[in-house]
Amino acid sequence: MKYQVIGPNDPALEVLATQLKAHPEWETALTILPWAEYQSKVTETLQASTSTYQALCIPGHIWLPGFADAGQLAAFEELLPNLPVDRIDAYKSAEIMPSVADECRYNNSQYILPLFTDGHILFFRKDVYPLIENSSVPIIDPCGLPEILENAHLKEGMYPFALKAHSSEILTDWLPYLWAFGGEILDAKNQPAFNSEAAISALEFYISLKRFCPPETHNFGNQEIADALKQGRVAMAASWGGQAAMILDAANPFNTFFGSAIFTSPWNATWGVSIPANQPQTEQINILNVLYAAASPAQDLLVTQIAGSPVRSTSYSQEELSKYSWLPAQYEMLQRCKTLPANPVLTRYLGALYQAVYLAFTGEKTPQNALNQAAK
C-alpha cells in the first residue's frame, strides 16, 4: 500500500480498516497495534526525521496539545485548500457534534479528523437497581453511589459495582469523582491542583468504593469490565461509549436487563486521525483526501453498530436513538462531558498522576502522600 495509517486495538477502528479495504483505489491500509505498544510507536513516529506513517490515530485533548505545540502535527487549514471541493462538501463537517469538533482543535487550528468518542457511560442492571430507572437517561452523582449500591437487589454471586482501576485506566476512571468533589487537575496558573483537599477527599471516596467491587478490580480494564457485566458478576460499572456495542451485543445473555446512565460530569476523549508534520506536504494532502472520503456519514453509522459512539449529529437521529439502547446516554454524555485542560504542560504530569492514583488505590501509599508526591 502507498499510504499507511496506524491505530490502537479499539473496536471502532475496525470500521475504518474495513472501509479502506473496500476501496483499493485509495491505496491506504490501517495497521492495528496493541495498546501497550501504541503510545511509544506514535512518539517514535512523530520524532523521526521522516514519518514512516502518513497518518495516525490519537485521543484529542490528552495527546493533541503536546504534539501540536511541538509542531509535530499538520494543521488541516494548510491542507484543505488543496482538496477537491466536492470531497470537502461530501464530508459534511457541520454534522460533527460541537464538543467533538472543539476537541479536535488546538489554538484555533484543526489537527484531528474525528472517528469515535470514548466517554463514560454507566451500564447497570435494571433488575438490580430498579430505582435508577426514573428517566430515559438517568444522571448519577458519584457522591450518591454508596446509597445506590447498598440498596442493590443482588443475585447470587453478584457484586454491586466494579471500577476500571487498572494502572493504565485508573486516572480517567477517577476523574468524574474528582470533579464531583470540586477538584481539578490544574489550577488557573497551570500548576498541579490534583493534591488539593477536594482532590484528596475525592480519591479517598473513590478508594472506599472498593468494598462494593470484586477484589481484583485493580486489574480491570475494558475487557475485564465487559466480561464482568456480561457474565452477571457485576451489576453496575462505568466503561466507554466505544465499548457499548461489545458490552450489549447478542452474546450478552443479560443485554435486555441493562440500562445506561451517565455521571453528572462524565469524562470524554475523542479519537481521530492526525497527520504527522514530518513528511512532504504532498503526502499530507493526499492522505487527508483519502481520510475525508473514509470518515463519511455512512461510516459514522457503522461506528454506532460496531463500537457504539459516533461523532455526527445525524447519527443521533430519533431512528438511531430508538435502535440502540445505550445511544441516548451516549448523546447526553456528549452534551455534559468534561475534558482535561488542553494544555501541553499536562503531559509532564500524567504519568506521575496515573501512578499516584494507582498506588493509593492499592494501599501502597495514602491518597494524601501519593498526590502530594506526584505534585512535587
C-alpha positions in Angstrom: 0.0 0.0 0.0 1.1 3.5 -0.8 -0.2 5.1 2.4 -0.1 3.7 5.9 -2.2 4.6 9.0 -1.7 3.2 12.5 -4.2 3.0 15.4 -4.7 1.1 18.6 -6.8 -2.0 19.0 -10.2 -0.4 19.6 -13.4 -1.8 18.1 -14.3 1.4 16.3 -11.2 1.2 14.2 -12.5 -2.0 12.6 -14.9 0.3 10.7 -12.0 2.4 9.2 -10.0 -0.7 8.4 -12.9 -2.3 6.5 -13.6 1.0 4.7 -10.0 1.2 3.5 -10.0 -2.4 2.3 -13.2 -1.8 0.4 -11.5 1.0 -1.6 -8.3 -0.3 -3.0 -8.1 2.8 -5.2 -7.3 4.8 -2.1 -4.1 2.7 -1.7 -4.3 3.1 2.1 -4.1 0.5 4.8 -4.7 0.6 8.6 -2.3 -1.2 10.9 -3.7 -2.0 14.4 -1.2 -2.1 17.2 -1.6 -3.4 20.8 -2.5 -0.5 23.2 0.6 -1.3 25.4 2.9 -0.6 22.4 0.9 2.2 20.8 1.9 5.4 22.5 5.6 4.7 22.2 5.2 4.0 18.5 3.3 7.3 18.0 6.1 9.2 19.8 8.8 7.4 17.8 6.9 8.2 14.5 6.5 11.9 15.2 10.1 12.3 16.4 11.6 10.6 13.3 13.3 12.7 10.6 10.6 11.5 8.2 7.4 9.7 9.4 7.0 6.0 8.4 3.3 6.5 8.5 1.2 9.1 6.7 -1.4 9.3 9.4 -2.0 8.0 13.0 -4.9 7.9 15.5 -4.7 10.0 18.7 -7.0 10.8 21.6 -7.9 14.5 21.4 -7.2 16.6 24.4 -4.9 14.1 26.0 -2.2 14.0 23.3 -3.1 16.7 20.9 -1.9 19.8 22.9 1.6 18.4 23.4 2.1 17.1 19.8 0.6 20.3 18.2 2.5 22.6 20.5 5.7 20.8 19.5 4.9 21.3 15.8 4.6 17.6 15.2 1.2 17.5 13.5 0.0 19.2 10.3 -2.8 21.8 10.7 -5.7 20.9 8.3 -6.2 24.6 7.4 -3.0 24.5 5.4 -4.1 21.4 3.5 -7.8 21.7 2.9 -7.5 24.4 0.1 -5.7 21.6 -2.0 -8.6 19.1 -1.7 -11.4 18.9 -4.3 -14.4 20.9 -3.3 -16.8 18.0 -3.8 -14.7 15.9 -1.4 -14.9 18.5 1.3 -18.7 19.0 0.7 -19.4 15.3 0.9 -17.7 15.1 4.3 -20.3 17.4 5.8 -18.2 18.9 8.6 -21.2 20.8 10.0 -22.6 17.4 11.3 -19.8 16.9 13.7 -21.0 17.2 17.3 -19.9 20.6 18.9 -18.0 19.0 21.8 -16.2 16.6 19.4 -15.3 19.4 17.0 -13.9 21.5 19.8 -11.7 18.7 21.0 -10.2 18.3 17.5 -8.7 21.8 17.6 -5.8 23.4 19.4 -5.0 27.2 19.2 -7.8 27.7 16.6 -6.4 25.1 14.2 -7.8 21.6 13.5 -5.4 18.7 13.8 -7.8 15.7 14.1 -10.4 14.2 11.9 -12.8 12.6 14.4 -13.7 8.9 14.2 -15.3 8.0 17.5 -15.6 9.1 21.2 -14.6 7.3 24.4 -16.7 8.9 27.2 -18.1 7.5 30.4 -21.3 5.5 30.3 -22.7 3.7 33.4 -24.1 0.3 32.5 -26.4 -1.0 35.2 -28.8 -3.9 35.7 -32.3 -2.6 35.8 -33.5 -5.7 37.8 -30.9 -5.0 40.4 -31.3 -1.2 40.6 -35.0 -0.6 39.8 -35.0 2.8 41.4 -32.4 4.2 39.0 -34.7 3.8 36.1 -36.7 7.0 36.6 -35.8 8.8 33.3 -34.7 8.0 29.8 -31.1 8.8 30.7 -30.5 8.7 34.5 -27.9 11.2 35.7 -26.0 9.8 38.7 -24.0 11.9 41.1 -20.9 9.8 42.0 -21.2 11.1 45.6 -24.5 9.3 45.8 -23.3 5.9 44.7 -22.9 4.3 48.1 -26.6 4.6 48.9 -27.5 3.2 45.5 -25.1 0.3 45.8 -26.0 -0.5 49.4 -29.7 -1.0 48.2 -28.9 -3.3 45.3 -31.2 -6.3 44.8 -28.3 -8.6 44.1 -28.4 -12.0 42.5 -26.3 -14.8 43.9 -22.5 -14.4 43.2 -23.0 -10.8 42.0 -21.1 -7.7 43.1 -22.8 -4.3 43.2 -20.1 -2.5 41.3 -16.8 -2.6 39.5 -14.1 0.1 39.0 -11.9 0.2 35.9 -8.9 0.6 38.1 -6.1 -1.0 36.1 -2.9 1.2 36.3 -3.4 2.2 32.6 -7.1 3.3 33.2 -7.5 4.5 36.7 -6.9 8.2 36.3 -9.7 8.6 33.7 -11.9 6.3 35.8 -11.4 8.6 38.8 -12.0 12.0 37.0 -15.8 12.1 37.4 -15.3 11.6 41.2 -12.6 14.3 41.3 -15.0 16.8 39.5 -17.9 15.8 41.7 -15.9 16.8 44.8 -15.0 20.2 43.2 -11.4 19.2 42.4 -9.4 19.9 39.2 -6.2 18.7 37.6 -4.6 22.1 37.1 -5.2 25.5 38.7 -5.6 28.9 37.0 -1.8 29.2 36.7 -1.5 25.7 35.2 0.1 24.3 38.3 -0.9 20.9 39.8 -4.2 21.2 41.6 -4.7 17.4 41.9 -3.4 17.4 45.5 -6.0 19.9 46.9 -8.2 19.0 49.8 -11.0 18.3 47.4 -8.9 16.0 45.3 -7.6 14.1 48.3 -11.2 13.6 49.5 -12.3 12.5 46.1 -9.6 9.9 45.9 -10.4 8.6 49.4 -14.0 8.3 48.4 -13.1 6.5 45.1 -11.0 4.0 47.1 -13.8 3.5 49.5 -15.9 2.1 46.7 -13.7 -1.0 46.5 -15.9 -2.5 49.2 -18.6 -2.9 46.6 -16.3 -4.4 43.9 -14.7 -7.7 43.0 -11.3 -8.0 44.8 -9.4 -7.9 41.5 -11.0 -4.7 40.3 -7.5 -3.0 40.4 -6.7 -5.2 37.4 -9.9 -4.3 35.4 -9.5 -2.6 32.1 -12.0 -2.6 29.2 -12.2 -6.3 28.6 -12.5 -7.2 32.3 -15.3 -4.7 32.8 -17.1 -6.1 29.7 -16.7 -9.7 30.8 -17.9 -9.0 34.4 -21.0 -7.3 33.1 -21.8 -10.0 30.5 -21.1 -12.8 32.9 -23.5 -11.4 35.5 -20.8 -11.0 38.1 -21.2 -7.2 38.3 -24.4 -5.2 38.4 -23.0 -1.8 37.5 -19.8 -0.4 36.1 -18.6 2.6 34.0 -17.0 2.0 30.7 -16.5 3.9 27.4 -19.3 4.5 25.0 -17.0 3.0 22.4 -17.3 -0.3 24.2 -21.1 -0.2 24.4 -21.8 -2.3 21.3 -19.5 -5.0 22.6 -20.9 -5.0 26.1 -24.6 -5.1 25.0 -24.2 -7.4 22.0 -26.3 -10.5 21.3 -23.6 -12.6 23.1 -24.6 -11.0 26.4 -27.4 -13.1 27.9 -28.4 -10.2 30.1 -28.4 -7.5 27.4 -32.1 -6.7 27.8 -31.7 -6.2 31.5 -29.2 -3.4 31.1 -29.9 0.4 31.3 -27.5 3.1 30.6 -26.8 6.2 32.7 -24.2 8.9 32.9 -22.3 10.7 35.6 -23.1 14.4 36.4 -19.7 15.3 34.8 -18.6 12.4 32.6 -15.1 12.5 31.0 -14.8 12.1 27.3 -12.0 11.8 24.8 -12.4 12.0 21.0 -10.3 9.7 18.9 -9.5 10.6 15.4 -6.8 10.7 12.7 -3.9 13.2 12.7 -1.2 13.7 10.1 2.4 13.9 11.0 4.1 17.1 10.0 7.5 15.3 9.3 6.6 14.3 5.8 6.2 16.1 2.4 3.1 18.3 2.2 2.0 16.5 -1.0 1.8 13.3 1.1 -0.2 15.2 3.8 -2.7 16.4 1.2 -3.1 13.0 -0.4 -3.8 11.2 2.9 -6.2 13.9 4.1 -8.1 13.5 0.8 -8.4 9.8 1.5 -9.4 10.3 5.1 -12.1 12.8 4.2 -13.7 10.2 2.0 -13.3 7.4 4.5 -14.7 9.3 7.5 -18.1 9.7 5.9 -21.6 10.0 7.4 -22.1 6.4 6.4 -19.0 5.2 8.2 -20.2 7.0 11.4 -23.4 5.0 11.4 -21.3 1.8 11.3 -19.3 3.1 14.3 -22.5 3.0 16.3 -23.1 -0.6 15.2 -19.6 -1.9 15.8 -18.5 0.3 18.8 -21.3 2.5 20.0 -20.0 6.1 20.0 -20.5 8.1 16.7 -19.4 11.7 16.3 -22.1 13.2 14.0 -25.4 14.7 15.0 -27.1 12.8 12.2 -26.1 9.5 13.8 -28.2 10.6 16.8 -31.5 10.8 14.9 -34.7 9.6 16.5 -34.5 6.4 14.4 -30.9 5.7 15.6 -31.7 6.6 19.2 -34.5 4.1 19.3 -32.4 1.4 17.6 -29.6 1.2 20.2 -30.4 1.2 23.9 -27.2 3.0 25.1 -27.3 5.7 22.4 -29.5 8.2 24.3 -26.9 8.1 27.2 -24.1 8.5 24.7 -25.8 11.6 23.2 -26.4 13.1 26.7 -22.8 12.4 27.6 -21.6 14.5 24.7 -23.7 17.4 26.0 -22.3 17.2 29.5 -18.8 15.9 29.1 -15.6 17.5 30.5 -12.1 17.0 29.3 -8.6 17.5 30.8 -7.2 21.0 30.3 -6.0 21.5 26.7 -2.5 22.5 27.8 0.8 20.9 26.7 2.2 21.2 30.3 -0.2 18.4 31.3 1.9 15.8 29.5 4.5 16.3 32.2 2.1 15.3 35.0 0.0 12.5 33.6 2.5 9.6 34.1 3.2 10.5 37.7 -0.5 11.1 38.4 -1.6 7.7 37.0 1.0 6.1 39.2 0.0 8.1 42.3 -3.7 7.3 42.0 -3.0 3.6 41.4 -0.6 3.4 44.4 -3.2 5.0 46.6 -5.9 2.6 45.3 -3.8 -0.5 46.0 -2.9 0.8 49.5 0.8 1.3 48.9 0.5 5.0 49.8 -2.1 7.2 51.4 -4.1 9.3 49.0 -2.6 12.5 50.5 1.0 11.2 50.3 0.6 9.8 46.8 -1.0 13.0 45.3 1.4 15.3 47.1 4.5 13.4 45.9 3.1 13.4 42.3 2.6 17.2 42.5 6.2 17.7 43.6 
